[in-house]
Amino acid sequence: MVKGADWMSGTQLVNGALLAAGLTQGQIQARIFGPQIVTLTGAKLSKSLIRANQAEPLADEDAWMLGTRKWPGSADAYAARLLHANTVLLSHPRHFFRDYSTEEFARLMDTKTRSYSAT
C-alpha cells in the first residue's frame, strides 16, 4: 500500500490495533509513505477542501493537480512526466522525508520548462 506521509501517524495506531487484535506483523499489509504535497502556505494540498472553497485554490496552470483531465497535454505525456517525477523521487530516500510544494512538484513534472510531449 502506498500512502501520503500524512497517513503515517494514523497507520501506526491502526497497526497497533491490528497487533492487539491478534494479527502478526507478517499479516499486516506493508505500507510505503510518499512525500506530501503542500500549498505555498505549507498546508497539505487537499482536493476536497479546495473544491469546498475551504482552502486557497491552485493557479489555473496547476489545476491538473486536482484532476488529471486538466493536464494541458496528452494522457501519454502526463504518464511520461509522472513516471519521470517518480523516478526522481525514488532516486534517494531523502525525498521521502520532506514535503513538496505544489510549485516544486510542478517543476518535477516539468510543466514550466518543457513542451507537453511524451518525450
Stockholm file with secondary structure:
# STOCKHOLM 1.0

chainA/1-119         MVKGADWMSGTQLVNGALLAAGLTQGQIQARIFGPQIVTLTGAKLSKSLIRANQAEPLADEDAWMLGTRKWPGSADAYAARLLHANTVLLSHPRHFFRDYSTEEFARLMDTKTRSYSAT
#=GR chainA/1-119 SS CEEEGGGHHHHHHHHHHHHHTTCCGGGSCCCEEECEEECTTSCBCCHHHHHTTSSCCCCGGGGGGTCGGGCSSCHHHHHHHHHHHHHHHTTCGGGGGSEEEHHHHHHHTTTTTSCSCCC
#=GC SS_cons         CEEEGGGHHHHHHHHHHHHHTTCCGGGSCCCEEECEEECTTSCBCCHHHHHTTSSCCCCGGGGGGTCGGGCSSCHHHHHHHHHHHHHHHTTCGGGGGSEEEHHHHHHHTTTTTSCSCCC
//
